[in-house]
Amino acid sequence: MNCSIIASLIFLIGAGSLFLSVFFWKKSKKQLFALQWIIILIIVLSCYHTLISGIFQVLCIPINVISIGVVDLISSIFFWYIIIKYKDIQHYKFELVDLIFIVLLLLGLIYFTKVHYSGMSLRINYASIDAGVHFKNALYTINFQKVDGMFYDMVWNALFIEFLGVFVSPSAFYKLYVLADILNLGLAAAMFYCVIRHKISSSFEKIIGVLLSGIYVITYPLNVTLFGFTYLGMSITIIGIIILLMEFYMKNEISIKFCILLLMLTCFGVFETYVLFVPVLYFAVILCVFFKQSKAKCLFSKGTILTSCAIFLVPCILGLYFVYGSIFTNGVTVANAINNEGGCYRELFSNFIFFIPVAILGYLMIIRKKENVLLEILTPLLVVFSIIIFIMVLKGKASTYYYKMYYPIWLVIMLLNYEGFLYTKNETKILSCSVWGMWILLFAIFANNIETRLQNKNPNILSEVRSQHYVDIVKFNNTYLFLPAYDEQRIDLYQWVYNCIDLADETCIPGAVRYEDNFWFQDITMQDFSDWDFYNMNFKSFNEKIRKINSKYILVFYDSPVYLENSNYFDSFEKKYVNNIGFIAEIK
């Protein structure tokens, strides 16, 4: 793969032109919030790239930074034409609180990058193998210029890596993947802040808005990043933007046609990130459309049909074509897919205890004031859907892997907390803040090991550390936050394979590696061993594999099951490169 500075410039010009043209195109007579629309348009632009990629895939057009950049540039002509013709642009405001939020967010991301990814080294550090899988998917799009299945994250990561790939070696593309994950975490925090931004006015509300944004991001969104569930985090971020856009739609705050276009793009984005959320979300969105039409006394009209089709027709057709046409094949069904277990954070209720009371208050407020119809409809649907899955788990028909439903529930619970704070009298505001204050106090006690210190002073003061039970997800995240990164000596061997062996002359260079290493091994060496069962690999099957491919070289880890089963065999090879974790050898 050869990244080009010219290709990157084409993408920068195209995407930048489209972003700026839509940003300055007049959407409302009112002055809008600049930061809010910057985040909206970043997410919408990535959804647009996903849609274009899907269309390109159907039409057999290569998907890369050049083709996407050219489409962006052509698309921007319409908006620039309107701006120039009417000599009018959208006016925005940017306040001090927005700058404070950005500074705090950047400081938080810098700290996170330093402690978890070793700063600018951007080392691999994930709690599951998912990151390696999704990095492999992004490389598939870069190498073959195609997409498949749920491909939003493939397009996002592939464009990001290809755009910046000109500055690094392909064997270091994983650093760009890590950087993209960090940016996604930042977008998650910015999304939450932007969903509530237009409701922030007083100094007290500004403090609470920034505070809740911080609480939101250090819990489930941070957990997503630590596990490498890229697609899940992206899906929740898009859902947050849909909640905001639907509020604009219901209140006619921006151009209705433009809002419908944005809803179509973001609904498609959810379909192509995590299809599990589609039934609940789409049902909630269509009910909002019906509610708006009913309020205007035109529910049974052509307008209702056209609006519904405009939002859902393209996402459903393309979504079903790609997701169900490629994932649910070869005997894979929804029933057996939902039974598959996997690694994720599991906790039934403790994280929600301190936030449910104010969330209930917030929910009652939005029902009374009709402030956010989608949030009003989506909240009970998510809860009911989660209960149904929980019952299926009890009956053995679903896996606990679908605790992932808690991630969008956490989003709506936190949004409802702000609604509960916003639309109540001062006395109730103080009570709401007291509830959050208790959580923050317990968080501070846990983060500073105060109980442990007291125990060390005198064991009789308290029998056990209890604060951790009320901030369980913070405790869980904290455990993984400070774990050592992926062994650099493994990466050293991967890069030696990539840099020092002419891959063009070799069919492939296999690796006697652990199961948890196999995706990073394939990704960094730019090889494909998809048909190798690393999970069940033993020496006999591995030996048969390497004999069939007739490879000249082999990579071996000392802690791989295959090596441990027959170390004498591998040690008999002539070693070309050795470090403390393994070696590259020439096969006899």
N, C-alpha and C positions, 0 to 999 in steps of 0.2 A: 504494500500500500504506500502510495506517495502523496503526501499532503503538499499542497501548493499555496504559496503566499498569494498568488493571483486569485485562486479559488476562494481563499479566506476573505480577500478584499471584496470579491463579488458578493459573497454572503453578507459581509458587514454593510456594504452599501445598500443591498436589497432589503435586508431585515431592518436596518437602521432607517431607511427611507419609509418603509411601511409603518414602522412604529411611530416615527415622528409625524407622519401625515395623519394617522388616525388620532394621535395625541392632540394635535392642533386643530383637527377638523371639528367644527362646532357641533356639539352633541346636546347642549342645553343652553338656555338663555342665562341660567344661573352660573355663578362662579363655582367651579368644582374644586375638589381637593387634589392637588397635584400628585402627592405620594399615593393616594388611593388609586388614581388612574394609571400611574406607572406600573403598579403591581397588577392591576386588572389586565392591562395590555400585554405585560410579559407573559402571563398565563394564557391569555387568549391567543397571542401570537404562537405560542408553542402548540396550542390546540389546532390552530390553522395549519401549522407545519405538519401535524399528524394527519389532518384531513387530506392535504395535498399529497402526502406520502402514500396514503391509502389509494387515492385516485391514480397516482403514478404507478403503483404496484399493479393495479387492474389493467392499466394501459401499457404495461411493460416499459415504462420510462425509468431510467436510472434515478435513484434517490441519493443525492449528495448535496454538498453546500452550494455547488454551482446551480443545479436545477432548482433547488428551493430558493436560492437567492434571486434568480431571474424571475421566478413567479412572484416573489415579494415585491421586487422592483416594479413589475408590470401592474400588480395590484395597487401599489401606492399611487399610480398615475391618476386614478379616479379621485382619490381624496385630495391630492394636490390640485387637481383641476377645479374641484369645488371651492377650495380655499382661495385660489387665485381668482376665479370667476366672481365670487361674491365678496372678495376682499375682507373676509371676516374669519376670525379664529376663536377657538375656545379659550376662555380666560380661567386661570387657576389661582389658587392661593396655597401658600406653603408657610406654615406657622412654626414658631419656636419648638413646640411640642413634637412636631414631625422630625425636626433636626435632632432633638434629644433622643427620640426613639431610634433613629438611624445610628447615632453614635453608640447608644447602649447595645443595639443589635450587633454592630460591628465589633465592639469590645467582647461581647459574649461569643461571637463566632471565632474571634482570634484566640480567646482562651480555650475554647473547645478544640480548635485545630492544634493548639500547642500541646495540650495534655493528652489528646486522643490519637492524633495523627503525627506527632512529633514535629509540629510546626510546618515549615516550608518543605520538609522532607516528604510530606503527604504519604506516609506509610500506610499500608493496608491494615485495617483493624476493624473487623466485623465479627459479630457474635454468631453468625450463621454462614452457610455456604451460598446463600442467595445472591450476595453481591457478586461473587465470581460468575454465577449463572447469568446475571443481567449485564455484566460487563461483556461476557461472551456474546450475548444478544446484540449489544451495541457494535461490537467488532464485526458481527455478521452483516449488519447494515452497512458498515463502512467498507468492508471487503467486497460484498456482493451487490451492494446498492439496492437491497430489497428489504421488505418488512414482512412480518407474519404474526399471527395470533394477536395478543394484546401488546401493541407496539408503540404506545405513547412514549414509554421510557426508552425504547430502542432509538426512536427518532431524536428525542431530547439529548440523550447521551452521545449518540453518533454525531449529530451536528456540532455539539459542544467540543467533542474530542477532535473531529476533523477540522473545525475552525481554528483551534489552538494547537493542533498536532504538528504544525509546521515548526514549532519552537522546541519540540522534544523528539527523542527517538521513539519509534513505535513500541519498543520494549518498555518504555516508560509511560505509555498511554494510561496505565492504571492510575497514575498520579492525577491525570485530568479527570478520570472517573471519580476519584475520591473528592476532588475539588468540586465537581458537579453535585455530589451528595451534600457537601457543606452548603453550597448555594441553595439547594432545595430545602435544607433546614431553615436557612434564613428566610426563604420565601414563605415557609409555613408560619413563622412568627409574623412576618409582614402581612400575610393574608389575614390573620386574625385581627391585627390592629386596623387594617383597612376596612374590614367588614363593619367595625364599630366606629370608624373615624368620623363619619358625618354626624354621629350622635354625641360627639365629644365637644363640649363648649366651655364649661367652667373649669377652673384650675383643679378642683377636686376630681372632676370627671376625667381630666387629662391624666392625673396621677393613677387613678383606678384603671383607666384604659391601658396604660403602659404596664402597670402591675399585672393585670390579668393576662396580657399578651405574654409576659415573662413566665407566669405560672403555666400557661397553656403549652408553651414550647418546650419547657424542661421536663415534661411528663411524657405523654404518648408520642408527640412528634420526635422528640429526642430518641425515644425507644426505637422508632422506625429507622432512624439513621444508624443507630448502634447495631441493629440487626441486619442492615442492608436491604430492607424492604422498600426499595426505591419506588416501585409502582404504587405501593400502598400510601406512602406519604404524598406522592403526587396527586393521587385520587382525592385524598382528604382536602388538599389545598384547592383543587378545582371545585369540589363541593362547596367549600367556603365562598368561592367567587360566585358560584351559581346562587347561593343564598342572597348575596349582595345584589346581583343582577336582577333577580326576581323581585326584590324589594323596589328597585328602580322601575321595573316593568309595571308592577302593581300600582305605583304612585305616579306613573307617567313623568318621571324625573328626567329621562333622556328620550331621544328619538325612539319610538316604539319599534320601527322596522330594524333599526340598528341594534336595539336590545334583543330582539328576536334572533338576529344573526349571531350575536354573542352567546345567547343561550344555546343555539344549535351547536356552535363550535365547542362549548364547554361540556354539553351533554355527550357529544361524541368523545371528548377527552376522557370522561368518566368511563365510558364503554371500553375504551382502549387502555385504561389503566387497571381497573379492577372491576370485572363484570358482576361480582357479587353484590355491589351496591346499586346496580342499574335498576332492578325491579322497584325497589323502595323509592329511589330518587325520582325515576321517571313518573311513577304513579303520583308522587307528591307534586311534581312540576305540572303535570296535566290537570290535576285538581285545582291548582292555582289559576291556570288559564281558564278553566271552566268557571271558577269563582269570579274572576274579573269580567268575563263575558256575561255571566248571570247578573252581576251588579249593574252592567250596562244594558240589561234586558235584551240581550242578543245571544243567548246561549246556543239556541238552535238556529244557527246562521252559517252562511258561507264563510264569514270571518273567523268563526271558531274552528272550522275545518282547515282553513288555510293556515291559521296560526299554529295549530297542532301539527300539521304536516310540515310546516317550515321548521319547527323546532325538532321534530322527532324522525321524519322520514329518512333523511340522509344518515343520521347516527344509527338508526335501527337497521337499515339495509346494509351499510358498510360494516357495522359492528357485528351483525349476525354472519355476514360473509366471512370475515376474518377470524372472529373468535370461535364461533361454533363450527365453522368450516375447517379450522385447522387444529383446534384443541380437542374437541369432542369427536375424535376419529379413532380408528383401530380398536374399537371396543370400549373406549373411554366415554362414560356417561356422566351426567350431572350427579346421579346417585352415588356412583363409586368415587367420583372426584371429591365430593363433600365429605367422604369418609376417610380421606387420606390425612394422616397426622403429619405434623411438621413442627419445627422449632419456633416458638414465639413466647411472648410474655403472657402469663396466665395468673389472673387474680380476679375473684368473683365480684367483690363489691367495695372493698375497703377504700379504694382511691376516690370513690364518689361521695363518701359519707358527708364530708364537710361542704360539698357543693350542691347537693340535691335540694336542701331547704330553700336556698336563694333561687335555684333554678326553677323550682315549683312556683315560687313567687313571680319570677320573670315570665313564666309560661302563662300564668293567670293575667299578667299585665298585657302581654301581647294579644291575648284573646280579647280582652276588654277593649284595647285601643286599636286592634287590627293593624299593628305596626309592622309585622313581618309574617305574612300569611304562609310562606313556604316553611319557615321555622316552626310555625304553629302546626302545620300538617306533618312535616317531616319527623318531628320529635317523637310523637306516639307511634308512627310507622316503624321507625328504627327500633324502638323499644319492643314493640310487638314482634317484629321480625327476629330480634335477638332472643326473645322468649321462646319463639317457635324452634329456633336452632338449638337452644338449651334443652328443650324437651326432646328433640331428636337426639341430642348427645346422651341424655339419660336412657333413651331407648336403644342406643348403640347404632343409630342411623346417621350420625354426623360426628365429626371429630372436634376436639377442643381447640384445634387449630383456628377455628372460626371465632375465637375470642377477638379476632380482628374486627368484628362488628363494634367492639368497644371504642375503636379509634374515631369513627364518625360520631358516635354517641358522646365522646368526650368533647368534641368540637361544639355540638349543639348545647351540651350542658354548660360549657364555659360561656358561650354566647348568651344563653338564657340568664346566667349569673349577672352579666352586664346589664341586660334588660331589666332584671329584678332590681338592680341598684339604681338604674336610670329613672324608672317610672314610679318611684315611691317617694313618700314624704321623707323629710330630713331625719326623723327619728328612725325610720326603717332603714335608711341608708347607713346610719351608724351601726345598726344591728347587723346588716349585711357585711359591713367591713369588719365587724367583730368576729364573725364566723370565719372569714378569710384570714383574719389576724391570728386566730387560733391555729390554722393550718400553717401559716408562715412561721409562727412561734415553734411549732413542732418540727418544721423543716429546719429552722435555725438550730434547735437543740440537737437534732440528728446530724446535721452537716458539721457541727462543731464538736461532736462527740462528748457533749456535756454530761450525759448520763454515765458514759464509760469512765470519764474522769472522776465523777463522784464515786463510782464503784471502786476505783483505784484508791481513792482517799479513805473510804470506809465502806466495805462490802455490805454492811447492814443498812445503809441508807436506802437502797432499792435492790430488789432481787434480780431484775433483768432490765435490759434496754427495751422500753416500750414505745418510744416515739416512732420507731421505724415501722410499726404496724399501721400507722395512720398516714404515712408517706411512702407506702410500699413501692410504688413505681419509681420514686426518686431513689430509694435504696437500691432497687434493682439496676436502674440506670447508672448509679454511682459505682456499682460493682464492675460493670462492663466498661465504664468510662476510663478507668485507670488500669485496665488490663494491658499487658505488653502487646505491642503491635506484632504483625506477622513477621516471622524471622527473616531478617535481611539476607542471611546466608542462603536461604532457599531462593530468594529473588536473584541473588548473585549467580547461582547456577542457571536459573532460567535465562538470565541476560547473557551468560556465557554461551549458552546454546544459540540464542538469537544472533549474537554479535560475532562469534568466532567460528561458527560452522555455517557453511554455505547451504542454506536451506533449499536453494534452487537445484542443487545437485543431489539432495537426499530426499527420498520419499517422505520420510518423517524421522524424528528422533524421539523414540518412546521414553517414558519415565516410570521407574519403579517408585511410585510416590504413594502417600496416604490418600484416602478418599477425599479428605478435606483439602488436599493440595491440588487435586486434579484439574479443577477449573482454572485456578491461577496459573498452573503449569501450562495448560493449553493456551490461555489468554496471552500471557507474556511472551511465550515462544512463538505465538502466531500459528499454532497448529490445531488440528481438529481430530480428537479421539472420541467422538460422540458415540461410536459403536463399541467402545471398550467399557466393560462393567467394572469400574474401579471399586465399587462398593463390595462386590463379592470376589474380587480378584485374588487368586492364589498363585503360587509359583508355577504350577503346571499350565494353567490357562495363560498366564503372562508369557511363559516361554514359547507356547504355541503361537501367540500373537506376534512376538518379535521375529520368529522364524518365518512367518508368512510375509511379513513386510520387508524382510531382508535388509534391515537397517544396519548401517556401519557403526553408529554410535548409540549410546544409551545414557540416560541420566538416572542416578540411583540415590535415594535417601537412606541413610542408615536406620531410620526409624520406620521405614515402610514395611508393611506386613510381608510383602513379597521378598524383600531383602532378608528379613529376620527368619523367614522360613528356610532359606538356602543361601546364607551369607558367603559360604565358601565358593559357590558358583560365581557370584558377582565379584568377589575379591580376586578371582583368578584373571579378570580382565585387565588389560593395560590401561592405566588411568591417564587421562589427558589433562584433567583439572580436578583439584581436590580442595575442599574446605571442611570445616568442622561438622557440617550437617550431611555431606554426601560427596558425590564425585561424578564426573563425566568420564566414561570409559569407551574404549573401542571394542566392539563385540568380535569374538573369535570367529 
